Amino acid sequence: MISFFVNGKVVRTASDPATPLVWFIREELGLTGTKWGCGQGTCGCCTVMVDGGAERSCQMSLQDAASRRITTIEGIDEAHPVKVAWLRESVPECGYCQPGQIMNAIALLSLNPRPTEEEIVAAMDSNLCRCGTYNRIKRAILRASGKIK
């Protein structure tokens, strides 16, 4: 039996320990905000917070998640400054990549509360957006950091 926390609640599973965390989150827990993208950890759609840092859930097995604290997009309050800034800057278009983008932005701001534009671009470079909303993403992170009102 593997146990870990998801959005503050204890989760126990007897599923195959090699199962990618993204599939467990989506299929077993029904938390579909975490998306499946490339399956190789390169697009960022499946990004979740693991013990406070951004991680690709397609690259993490259930065994790797044991005893860890996982936060999905559903575990982030609607009033969180990043979510508020995302809406204020009209970031989402198709929306598919947005949960991963938001989770990566939250991780960035937890490590660097007032990043420069260059630091934002560097930190967010690993999250792909087919709609090309990168400038809005950057503005939303600057807004959430308090650098723009």
Order of alpha helices (4+ residues) and beta strands (2+ residues): beta-beta-beta-beta-alpha-beta-alpha-alpha-alpha-alpha
